Structures are given as structure tokens and as C-alpha cells.
Amino acid sequence: QKIKELVKETDEINKIYNSQKKSLNMMIEQNEKLVISGRTIKFRLEEIIYKCEDSEYDSRKQKCQYCSKKFTDLEKHISKNHSND
């Protein structure tokens, strides 16, 4: 009888473990999305600052929120290099 209770208890522990593991994975995924969103906002604000500070600002180049480099055709760069993100 005691062994059956212990087996049942370990099953419950495994259920809790799996549930928390799933929750952690979802939190990690959401955190990564937040990081990208934060970078996007930061880079847009930086562009505004540069435009205000530098009259010779090259508006043709845009900063990539994934790798922080500047590109003339940002959409092409993102689709080519970051389409999985």
C-alpha cells in the first residue's frame, strides 16, 4: 500500500515538473519577443535622435533590431537573415 502511494506521489511530482517546464519554455519565448520589441523601439528612438541631431543623417539606412547593423534595404536584410525570428 505504501509503495502504491509513493508511486502515485512520484507521478504527481512528474506532472508538476512537466507543467512548470512548459511554463518556463513559454516564458523564455515571450521574453525573447520582448527583447526584440524593446530593441525595435530603442532603434526607432535612436533614429529620431540622430535625425534631430545630425542634419546630414542618411535616412536611407535603417538599423536592424535583430543584429544592430544598418542597411539600405532593411526589409530585404530581415527576410534574408532573420526570417525565423
N, C-alpha and C positions, 0 to 999 in steps of 0.2 A: 504493500500500500504506500509506504513512504517513498519507494523508488518511483512509483507512478506519479506521485505529487512532484517529485524533483524533475522528472521528465517534462511534466506539464509546465513547471516553472521555467525550465530552460527554453521551452517553446515560446512562452510569453516574452522572455528576455530577447530571443531572436526576433520576434515580431517588433518589439520596441526598437531594437537595433536597426532593422531594415527601414522602419518608418523614419527614424532620425537620420539615417544615411540618405534617404530620398530627400528629406527636407534640406539637409546640408547641400546636396547637389543642386537643388533648386535655388538656394540662397547664393551659392557660388555663381551660378549662371546669371542671376539677377544682378549680382554685384559687378560682374563683368560688363553687363549692359549699362549699368550706372556709370562705370568708369568711362566708357565710350561717350555716353551722353555728356558727362562732365567735361571731357576733352573737347567735344564739339562746341559746347557753349564757350569754353575758355578760348578756343581758337577764333571763334566768331568775334568775341570781345577784343581779342588781340588785334584782329584785322581792323576793327573800328578805331582802336587806339592808334595803330600805325597810320591809318588814313588821316586821322586828325593831326598827328604829329609830323608826318612826312608828306610834303606836297608832291614829291616825286614818287609816291607809292605806286608800285606796279600792281594794279588791280587785276591784271590778267592771271597772276599766280595766286593759288589758294593753298592753304595749309591743310594737310591730311590729318584728320582726327585720329587715325589709327597709328601712323608712323611718324607724325610731326614734320614731314618734309613738305616742301612747296612744289606745286605742279601747275602747269598752264591748263591742262585738261584734267581736273581733279576727278570728275566722274569716271573717265576712262581709266585712270590710275586705280581708283577704288574697285571698279568692276574687274579689273585685271588682277590686282594683288590682294584684295581684301573681300572678295565676294562671299567667302564662307562666314565672315563675321556678322 
